[in-house]
Structure formats: C-alpha cells, structure tokens
Amino acid sequence: MTATNMPPAVSRSEWLAANEALRGREKAHTREGDAIAAARRRLPMTEVDPSTPLVAGGGKVSLIDAFKGRSQLFASYHMWHDGRSAADQCEGCTFFTGQVRELSYLHQRDVTFAVLCQGPYEESDRYRRFMGWDLPWYSVPAESRELLLAGRHFGMKACYLRDGERVYETYWTTGRGVEPMAPSYGILDMTVHGRQETWEDSPQG
C-alpha cells in the first residue's frame, strides 16, 4: 500500500469532526430508508394462484406449500444455466443466496425464506448441496414460470402474503434492489477501500 491510495492522516480531533459531519448524512439516509420501507408496506397487492406448481425433493408441491404454514414468503428467484458446471452457474444469484444462513429470526416474524430455482430440481439441488446451503429449495417448472414471473426474469426477489387459502404478491425487486440479502456489501461500504468495484466513486488510485 502506498500513500497514493490512502486517505490523508489528520489529528484525532479533526478525524472525529469529519466522522461526525458524515454521521448526519448517514442518519438522514437511515430515516429515508425507514420512510421508503413504510411506503413499501402500504403498496397494493395482486393475487397469485396458490396452486401454482413447484418441484421439491418429494415431487410436485404448490406455491402455498412453500409458505410452510407461515403467513409470509420471501422468494429468491435463482437463475440457472442448464447443463453447465457449478463454476459456470449464476455468479450473482450464488453470491446473494450464499449469504442467507440464519433463518430463525425470519421464522419468528412469520416469514419463510425459499429459493425458487429456474433449473430442474435434481440438477439444481445437487448444486445447493455442493454449496453447503441448508435452505428451502424448489424448482419452477416451465408451466409455472409465466404465472410467477409475469414478464419479469429470474434473479428477482418477491414477497408474498397468505390469507387463508389465497396468496398475494406484495412487492418485488431486482438489480441493486436485492442488496439487503448481502451483508458483505454493507460491511465493505464501511471500509476505506469499499467494494473495490469499478463503478464506485473512490479517490484516485
């Protein structure tokens, strides 16, 4: 590491003052995030066929089965490249799925997390086991894809609400909207070198 890629060194009092100045912006960002989340909770919802077929280890199940008796479902739609090796599967989906480890807190809030994979069950579940992931895993058969995706694509995340035997989609996102699944990004954003990606606004060097 050289001086060209390090921040300037200042006294502790100057350093504290600079941190405090940034803290005000961080707090405003947090409050705006809270306001967006509140607006998200007030979005309208659209009904989805609860009997839409999925494939699990024991064969065909329905979308409502994926709730596992809970009232909410967070579905991570995992892209798949048929016939390709583990190393050639979707890097982004693998990155995000691999960081979802502890599900008990979601369960305590009546939320089930599940992966809905684009690939055939046996092949994609072998990948799940190879990666060491212990989370609910389903394949989305061809006849169910348009019912669930409705013109969108795998890689998205969707939230569902169950009301008795009826199911509604309440929210969906894709692209950078899925970043809350990756705490590594939040940690890296607090470090001096950030995510180390080319698009970032970073000092010269």
PAZAPA-4460 file (N, C-alpha, C; in steps of 0.05 Angstrom, whole numbers, plus 32768, in hexadecimal, padded with zeros to 4 digits):
% residues 205
    n_x    n_y    n_z   ca_x   ca_y   ca_z    c_x    c_y    c_z   seq   type   mol
   8011   7FE8   8000   8000   8000   8000   8012   8019   8000     1      M     A
   800B   802C   7FEF   801A   8044   7FEE   8009   805C   7FF6     2      T     A
   8016   8073   7FF9   8008   808B   8002   7FF3   8094   7FED     3      A     A
   7FF6   808C   7FD4   7FE4   8095   7FC0   7FC8   8089   7FC3     4      T     A
   7FC6   8072   7FD1   7FAB   8066   7FD4   7FA3   8064   7FF1     5      N     A
   7FAC   8078   8001   7FA4   807A   801D   7F97   8096   8022     6      M     A
   7F84   8097   8034   7F79   80B2   803B   7F8E   80C3   8049     7      P     A
   7F8A   80DD   804A   7F9D   80ED   8059   7F9C   80E7   8077     8      P     A
   7FB3   80E8   8084   7FB4   80E4   80A1   7FB2   80FF   80AF     9      A     A
   7FA0   8101   80C3   7F9B   811A   80D1   7F9B   8114   80EF    10      V     A
   7F99   8129   80FF   7F97   8125   811C   7F7D   8117   8124    11      S     A
   7F7C   810B   813B   7F63   80FD   8144   7F4C   8111   8145    12      R     A
   7F50   8129   814E   7F39   813C   8150   7F2E   8143   8134    13      S     A
   7F40   8146   8120   7F37   814B   8105   7F28   8133   80FA    14      E     A
   7F33   811B   8100   7F27   8102   80F7   7F0B   80FF   8103    15      W     A
   7F08   8104   811D   7EEE   8102   812A   7EDA   8116   811D    16      L     A
   7EE3   812E   8118   7ED1   8142   810C   7EC8   8139   80F0    17      A     A
   7EDA   812E   80E0   7ED2   8125   80C5   7EBE   810E   80C7    18      A     A
   7EC3   80FB   80DA   7EB0   80E5   80DE   7E94   80EF   80E6    19      N     A
   7E94   8102   80F8   7E7A   810D   8102   7E6B   811B   80EB    20      E     A
   7E7A   8129   80DA   7E6D   8136   80C4   7E5F   8122   80B1    21      A     A
   7E6D   810C   80AD   7E61   80F7   809C   7E4A   80E9   80A9    22      L     A
   7E4B   80E7   80C4   7E36   80D9   80D3   7E1B   80E6   80CE    23      R     A
   7E1A   8100   80CB   7E01   810E   80C6   7DF4   8104   80AC    24      G     A
   7E05   8101   8097   7DFB   80F7   807E   7DF2   80DA   8081    25      R     A
   7E01   80CA   8090   7DF9   80AE   8094   7DDE   80AC   80A2    26      E     A
   7DDA   80BC   80B6   7DC0   80BC   80C5   7DA9   80C4   80B2    27      K     A
   7DAE   80D8   80A1   7D99   80DF   808E   7D93   80C9   807A    28      A     A
   7DA8   80BB   8072   7DA5   80A4   8060   7D94   808D   806E    29      H     A
   7D9A   8089   8088   7D8B   8075   8097   7D6E   807C   8099    30      T     A
   7D68   8095   809F   7D4C   809E   80A2   7D3E   809C   8087    31      R     A
   7D4B   80A2   8071   7D3E   80A0   8057   7D39   8082   8051    32      E     A
   7D4C   8071   8059   7D47   8054   8055   7D2F   804A   8064    33      G     A
   7D2C   8054   807D   7D14   804D   808D   7CFB   8057   8080    34      D     A
   7CFB   806F   8074   7CE4   807A   8067   7CDD   8069   804E    35      A     A
   7CF1   8061   803F   7CEC   8050   8027   7CE1   8035   8030    36      I     A
   7CEB   802A   8045   7CE0   8010   804F   7CC3   8013   8057    37      A     A
   7CBD   802A   8064   7CA1   802F   806C   7C8F   8031   8053    38      A     A
   7C99   803E   803E   7C89   803F   8025   7C86   8024   8018    39      A     A
   7C9B   8014   801A   7C9A   7FF9   800F   7C85   7FE8   801D    40      R     A
   7C82   7FEC   8037   7C6D   7FDC   8046   7C51   7FE5   803E    41      R     A
   7C4E   7FFC   8032   7C34   8006   802A   7C2E   8002   800D    42      R     A
   7C40   7FF4   7FFE   7C3A   7FEF   7FE2   7C21   7FDD   7FDF    43      L     A
   7C13   7FE0   7FC9   7BFD   7FCC   7FC3   7C0A   7FB1   7FBD    44      P     A
   7BFA   7F9D   7FBB   7C04   7F82   7FB5   7BF3   7F76   7F9F    45      M     A
   7BFE   7F60   7F93   7BF0   7F53   7F7D   7BEE   7F35   7F82    46      T     A
   7BD8   7F29   7F7C   7BD3   7F0D   7F82   7BE2   7EFB   7F6F    47      E     A
   7BED   7EE5   7F7B   7BFC   7ED0   7F6C   7BEE   7EB6   7F72    48      V     A
   7BED   7EA4   7F5E   7BE1   7E8A   7F61   7BF1   7E7A   7F75    49      D     A
   7BE5   7E73   7F8C   7BF3   7E64   7FA1   7BFA   7E48   7F99    50      P     A
   7BED   7E3E   7F85   7BF2   7E22   7F7C   7C08   7E20   7F67    51      S     A
   7C15   7E37   7F60   7C2B   7E37   7F4C   7C3F   7E21   7F54    52      T     A
   7C45   7E0F   7F41   7C57   7DF8   7F48   7C74   7E00   7F4B    53      P     A
   7C81   7DF4   7F5F   7C9E   7DF5   7F63   7CA7   7DD8   7F66    54      L     A
   7CC1   7DD4   7F64   7CCC   7DB9   7F68   7CDF   7DBA   7F80    55      V     A
   7CDB   7DA7   7F92   7CEC   7DA4   7FAA   7CF8   7D88   7FAA    56      A     A
   7D06   7D81   7FBF   7D13   7D68   7FC0   7D00   7D50   7FBF    57      G     A
   7CE8   7D54   7FC9   7CD5   7D3E   7FC8   7CC2   7D3F   7FB0    58      G     A
   7CC7   7D51   7F9D   7CB6   7D53   7F85   7CA8   7D6E   7F84    59      G     A
   7C91   7D6E   7F77   7C83   7D88   7F73   7C75   7D91   7F8C    60      K     A
   7C78   7DAB   7F91   7C69   7DB8   7FA7   7C5D   7DD1   7F9B    61      V     A
   7C4F   7DE1   7FAB   7C43   7DFA   7FA1   7C51   7E12   7FAE    62      S     A
   7C4C   7E29   7FA2   7C58   7E42   7FAD   7C50   7E46   7FCA    63      L     A
   7C37   7E40   7FD1   7C2E   7E44   7FED   7C3D   7E31   8000    64      I     A
   7C45   7E1A   7FF6   7C55   7E08   8007   7C6F   7E14   800F    65      D     A
   7C7B   7E25   7FFD   7C95   7E30   8003   7C94   7E43   801B    66      A     A
   7C7C   7E4D   8023   7C7A   7E5E   803B   7C81   7E4E   8054    67      F     A
   7C7E   7E33   8053   7C83   7E22   806A   7C72   7E2B   8082    68      K     A
   7C59   7E33   807D   7C46   7E3A   8092   7C48   7E56   809C    69      G     A
   7C5C   7E65   8093   7C5F   7E81   809C   7C4F   7E93   808A    70      R     A
   7C4C   7EAC   8092   7C3B   7EBF   8083   7C4A   7ECE   806D    71      S     A
   7C65   7ECE   806E   7C74   7EDD   805A   7C8A   7ECB   804E    72      Q     A
   7C90   7ED1   8035   7CA5   7EC2   8027   7CB7   7ED6   8018    73      L     A
   7CD1   7ED4   801D   7CE5   7EE3   800E   7CF1   7ECF   7FFA    74      F     A
   7CED   7ED4   7FE0   7CF6   7EC1   7FCC   7D0E   7ECD   7FBC    75      A     A
   7D24   7EBF   7FBC   7D3B   7EC7   7FAD   7D3C   7EB7   7F93    76      S     A
   7D38   7EC4   7F7D   7D36   7EB6   7F63   7D52   7EB3   7F58    77      Y     A
   7D5C   7E9B   7F59   7D78   7E95   7F53   7D7B   7E8D   7F35    78      H     A
   7D8C   7E9C   7F27   7D91   7E96   7F0B   7DA0   7E7C   7F08    79      M     A
   7D9D   7E6F   7EF1   7DAA   7E55   7EED   7DB2   7E52   7ED0    80      W     A
   7DCA   7E47   7ECB   7DD5   7E41   7EB1   7DD5   7E23   7EAD    81      H     A
   7DC2   7E18   7E9E   7DBF   7DFB   7E9B   7DD9   7DEF   7E90    82      D     A
   7DE0   7DD9   7E9D   7DF7   7DC9   7E93   7E12   7DD4   7E98    83      G     A
   7E14   7DEB   7EA4   7E2E   7DF7   7EAA   7E39   7DED   7EC5    84      R     A
   7E53   7DEF   7EC8   7E5F   7DE7   7EE1   7E59   7DFA   7EF8    85      S     A
   7E5F   7DF2   7F10   7E5A   7E03   7F28   7E69   7E1E   7F24    86      A     A
   7E81   7E1D   7F19   7E91   7E35   7F16   7E84   7E49   7F02    87      A     A
   7E73   7E3F   7EF1   7E67   7E4F   7EDC   7E4A   7E57   7EE2    88      D     A
   7E41   7E53   7EFB   7E26   7E5B   7F02   7E26   7E79   7F09    89      Q     A
   7E0F   7E84   7F0D   7E0C   7EA1   7F10   7E1B   7EAC   7F28    90      C     A
   7E2F   7EBD   7F23   7E40   7EC8   7F38   7E30   7ED9   7F4B    91      E     A
   7E1E   7EEA   7F40   7E0F   7EFC   7F52   7DFC   7EED   7F64    92      G     A
   7DEC   7EDA   7F59   7DDA   7ECB   7F69   7DE8   7EBB   7F7F    93      C     A
   7DFF   7EAF   7F77   7E0F   7EA0   7F8A   7E19   7EB2   7FA0    94      T     A
   7E23   7ECA   7F99   7E2D   7EDC   7FAD   7E17   7EE3   7FC2    95      F     A
   7DFF   7EEA   7FB8   7DEA   7EF2   7FCB   7DDF   7EDA   7FDB    96      F     A
   7DDA   7EC4   7FCD   7DCF   7EAD   7FDB   7DE3   7EA3   7FF1    97      T     A
   7DFC   7EA4   7FEA   7E10   7E9A   7FFD   7E13   7EA9   8017    98      G     A
   7E07   7EC1   8018   7E09   7ED1   8031   7DF0   7ECF   8042    99      Q     A
   7DDD   7EC0   8039   7DC5   7EBB   8049   7DC9   7EA2   8059   100      V     A
   7DCF   7EA4   8072   7DD6   7E8D   8083   7DC3   7E89   809A   101      R     A
   7DBD   7E9E   80A9   7DAE   7E9B   80C2   7D91   7EA3   80BC   102      E     A
   7D7F   7E8F   80BC   7D63   7E94   80B6   7D51   7E97   80CE   103      L     A
   7D5B   7E91   80E6   7D49   7E8F   80FD   7D3C   7EAB   8103   104      S     A
   7D4B   7EC0   80FF   7D40   7EDB   8105   7D29   7EE1   80F2   105      Y     A
   7D2B   7ED9   80D8   7D15   7EDC   80C5   7CFD   7ECB   80CE   106      L     A
   7D02   7EB3   80D7   7CED   7EA1   80DF   7CDE   7EAD   80F7   107      H     A
   7CED   7EBA   8109   7CE0   7EC6   8120   7CCE   7EDD   8118   108      Q     A
   7CD2   7EE8   8101   7CC1   7EFE   80F7   7CAD   7EF3   80E2   109      R     A
   7CA9   7ED9   80E2   7C95   7ECC   80D1   7C9B   7ECE   80B3   110      D     A
   7CB5   7ECE   80AD   7CBF   7ECF   8091   7CCE   7EB6   808A   111      V     A
   7CC7   7EAA   8074   7CD7   7E93   8069   7CE8   7E9D   8053   112      T     A
   7D01   7E95   8053   7D13   7E9B   803C   7D16   7E82   802B   113      F     A
   7D14   7E86   8011   7D17   7E6F   7FFF   7D24   7E77   7FE5   114      A     A
   7D34   7E65   7FD9   7D3F   7E6A   7FBF   7D2E   7E5C   7FAB   115      V     A
   7D26   7E6A   7F96   7D17   7E5F   7F7F   7D29   7E60   7F67   116      L     A
   7D34   7E49   7F60   7D49   7E47   7F4C   7D3E   7E42   7F31   117      C     A
   7D4B   7E4E   7F1D   7D43   7E4B   7F01   7D4A   7E2F   7EF6   118      Q     A
   7D5D   7E22   7F02   7D67   7E09   7EF8   7D57   7DF1   7F01   119      G     A
   7D5B   7DD9   7EF4   7D4E   7DC1   7EFC   7D56   7DBA   7F19   120      P     A
   7D44   7DAD   7F28   7D48   7DAA   7F44   7D61   7D99   7F4A   121      Y     A
   7D64   7D82   7F3F   7D7A   7D70   7F46   7D95   7D7E   7F41   122      E     A
   7D98   7D8B   7F2A   7DB1   7D97   7F23   7DB7   7DAF   7F35   123      E     A
   7DA3   7DC0   7F39   7DA7   7DD8   7F49   7DAA   7DD2   7F67   124      S     A
   7D9B   7DBD   7F70   7D9E   7DB6   7F8D   7DBA   7DAA   7F92   125      D     A
   7DC5   7D9D   7F7E   7DE1   7D93   7F81   7DF4   7DAA   7F85   126      R     A
   7DEE   7DC0   7F77   7DFE   7DD8   7F7A   7DFB   7DE4   7F96   127      Y     A
   7DE2   7DE4   7F9F   7DDD   7DEE   7FBB   7DED   7DDE   7FCF   128      R     A
   7DED   7DC4   7FCC   7DFC   7DB3   7FDF   7E1A   7DB7   7FDC   129      R     A
   7E23   7DBA   7FC3   7E3F   7DBF   7FBE   7E48   7DD9   7FCC   130      F     A
   7E37   7DED   7FCC   7E3D   7E07   7FD8   7E3A   7E07   7FF7   131      M     A
   7E2E   7DF2   8001   7E2A   7DF0   801E   7E13   7E01   8029   132      G     A
   7E00   7E07   8018   7DE9   7E17   8020   7DD3   7E06   802C   133      W     A
   7DCA   7E0E   8044   7DB5   7E00   8051   7D9D   7E13   8053   134      D     A
   7D8E   7E15   803C   7D77   7E26   803C   7D62   7E1A   8028   135      L     A
   7D49   7E21   802C   7D34   7E16   801A   7D3A   7E1C   7FFD   136      P     A
   7D38   7E07   7FEC   7D41   7E09   7FD0   7D2B   7DFC   7FBF   137      W     A
   7D22   7E0B   7FAB   7D0E   7E01   7F98   7D16   7E07   7F7C   138      Y     A
   7D0D   7DF7   7F69   7D10   7DFC   7F4D   7CF6   7E07   7F43   139      S     A
   7CF7   7E1A   7F30   7CDF   7E25   7F24   7CDC   7E18   7F09   140      V     A
   7CC9   7E06   7F05   7CC5   7DF9   7EEB   7CBC   7E0D   7ED6   141      P     A
   7CC0   7E06   7EBC   7CBA   7E18   7EA6   7C9E   7E23   7EA7   142      A     A
   7C8A   7E12   7EAE   7C6E   7E1B   7EAE   7C68   7E30   7EC3   143      E     A
   7C7A   7E33   7ED7   7C75   7E46   7EED   7C84   7E60   7EEA   144      S     A
   7C96   7E61   7ED7   7CA8   7E78   7ED6   7C99   7E92   7ECF   145      R     A
   7C89   7E92   7EBB   7C7B   7EAB   7EB4   7C66   7EB3   7EC9   146      E     A
   7C5A   7E9F   7ED6   7C47   7EA5   7EEC   7C55   7EB4   7F02   147      L     A
   7C6E   7EAD   7F08   7C7C   7EBA   7F1E   7C8C   7ED2   7F15   148      L     A
   7C99   7ED0   7EFE   7CAA   7EE6   7EF5   7C9B   7EFD   7EE9   149      L     A
   7C85   7EF7   7EDB   7C74   7F0B   7ECE   7C85   7F1F   7EBE   150      A     A
   7C96   7F15   7EAC   7CA6   7F26   7E9B   7CC0   7F2F   7EA7   151      G     A
   7CC5   7F28   7EC0   7CDF   7F2F   7ECC   7CF3   7F18   7EC8   152      R     A
   7D08   7F17   7ED7   7D1C   7F02   7ED2   7D28   7EF8   7EEC   153      H     A
   7D34   7EE0   7EEB   7D41   7ED5   7F03   7D58   7EE8   7F0B   154      F     A
   7D5E   7EE8   7F25   7D70   7EFB   7F30   7D61   7F0F   7F42   155      G     A
   7D47   7F10   7F3E   7D37   7F23   7F4F   7D31   7F16   7F6A   156      M     A
   7D28   7F27   7F7D   7D1F   7F1E   7F97   7D02   7F27   7F99   157      K     A
   7CF1   7F16   7FA5   7CD5   7F1D   7FA7   7CCA   7F16   7FC2   158      A     A
   7CB8   7F26   7FCC   7CAB   7F22   7FE6   7C8E   7F1B   7FE3   159      C     A
   7C85   7F07   7FF2   7C69   7EFD   7FEF   7C5C   7EFD   800B   160      Y     A
   7C42   7F00   800B   7C32   7F00   8023   7C1C   7EEB   801F   161      L     A
   7C18   7EDA   8033   7C03   7EC6   8032   7BEC   7ECE   8045   162      R     A
   7BD4   7ECE   803A   7BBC   7ED3   8049   7BAA   7EBB   8047   163      D     A
   7BAC   7EA9   805A   7B9E   7E8F   8058   7BA8   7E7F   8041   164      G     A
   7B97   7E7A   802D   7B9F   7E6A   8016   7BA6   7E7C   7FFE   165      E     A
   7BA7   7E96   8002   7BAC   7EA9   7FEC   7BC9   7EB4   7FEF   166      R     A
   7BD6   7EB9   7FD9   7BF1   7EC3   7FD9   7BF3   7EDD   7FC9   167      V     A
   7C02   7EF0   7FD3   7C05   7F0A   7FC5   7C23   7F10   7FC4   168      Y     A
   7C2B   7F1C   7FAD   7C46   7F27   7FAB   7C45   7F45   7FB4   169      E     A
   7C56   7F4C   7FC7   7C55   7F67   7FD2   7C6B   7F79   7FC9   170      T     A
   7C82   7F6E   7FC1   7C99   7F7E   7FB9   7CAD   7F6D   7FA9   171      Y     A
   7CBC   7F7A   7F97   7CD2   7F6C   7F8A   7CE7   7F80   7F83   172      W     A
   7D00   7F76   7F80   7D16   7F87   7F78   7D2B   7F77   7F69   173      T     A
   7D3D   7F84   7F5C   7D53   7F77   7F4E   7D6A   7F8A   7F4D   174      T     A
   7D80   7F83   7F3F   7D97   7F94   7F3D   7DA2   7F9A   7F59   175      G     A
   7DA9   7FB3   7F5E   7DB5   7FBA   7F78   7DA1   7FBA   7F8E   176      R     A
   7D87   7FB7   7F87   7D73   7FB5   7F9C   7D75   7F9C   7FAD   177      G     A
   7D85   7F89   7FA4   7D88   7F70   7FB3   7D9F   7F71   7FC7   178      V     A
   7DAD   7F88   7FC8   7DC5   7F8A   7FD9   7DC1   7F85   7FF7   179      E     A
   7DA9   7F8A   8002   7DA6   7F83   801E   7DAC   7F66   8025   180      P     A
   7DAB   7F54   8011   7DB1   7F38   8016   7DCF   7F34   801B   181      M     A
   7DE0   7F47   8016   7DFD   7F44   8017   7E09   7F57   802C   182      A     A
   7E0B   7F4E   8045   7E17   7F5F   8059   7E34   7F65   8053   183      P     A
   7E41   7F55   8042   7E5D   7F5B   803B   7E60   7F76   802E   184      S     A
   7E4C   7F7E   801E   7E4C   7F98   8011   7E4C   7FAE   8026   185      Y     A
   7E3B   7FAC   803A   7E39   7FC0   804F   7E53   7FC3   805E   186      G     A
   7E5F   7FAC   8064   7E79   7FAC   8072   7E8E   7FB9   8061   187      I     A
   7E90   7FB2   8047   7EA4   7FBD   8036   7EA0   7FDB   8032   188      L     A
   7E87   7FE4   8031   7E81   8001   802E   7E8C   8011   8045   189      D     A
   7E90   8005   805C   7E9B   8014   8073   7EBA   8014   8073   190      M     A
   7EC6   8004   8062   7EE4   8004   8061   7EEF   8019   804E   191      T     A
   7F08   801F   8051   7F14   8035   8042   7F16   802E   8024   192      V     A
   7F19   8015   801D   7F1A   800E   8001   7EFF   8005   7FF5   193      H     A
   7EEA   8005   8005   7ED0   8000   7FFB   7ECD   7FE4   7FEE   194      G     A
   7EBC   7FE2   7FDA   7EB7   7FC8   7FCD   7ECD   7FC1   7FB8   195      R     A
   7EDE   7FD4   7FB2   7EF3   7FD0   7F9F   7EE9   7FC8   7F83   196      Q     A
   7ED3   7FD6   7F7B   7EC7   7FD2   7F61   7ECB   7FEB   7F51   197      E     A
   7ECC   7FE7   7F36   7ED4   7FFD   7F25   7EC0   8015   7F24   198      T     A
   7EA7   800F   7F2A   7E93   8025   7F28   7E93   8038   7F40   199      W     A
   7EA1   8030   7F56   7EA0   8040   7F6E   7EAE   805B   7F6A   200      E     A
   7EA5   806F   7F78   7EB2   8089   7F79   7EC6   8088   7F90   201      D     A
   7EDF   8084   7F89   7EF4   8081   7F9D   7F0B   8095   7F96   202      S     A
   7F1C   809B   7FAA   7F33   80AC   7FA5   7F45   80A1   7F8F   203      P     A
   7F55   80B2   7F83   7F67   80A9   7F6F   7F7A   8093   7F7A   204      Q     A
   7F7D   807D   7F6B   7F8F   8067   7F73   7F81   8052   7F84   205      G     A
***
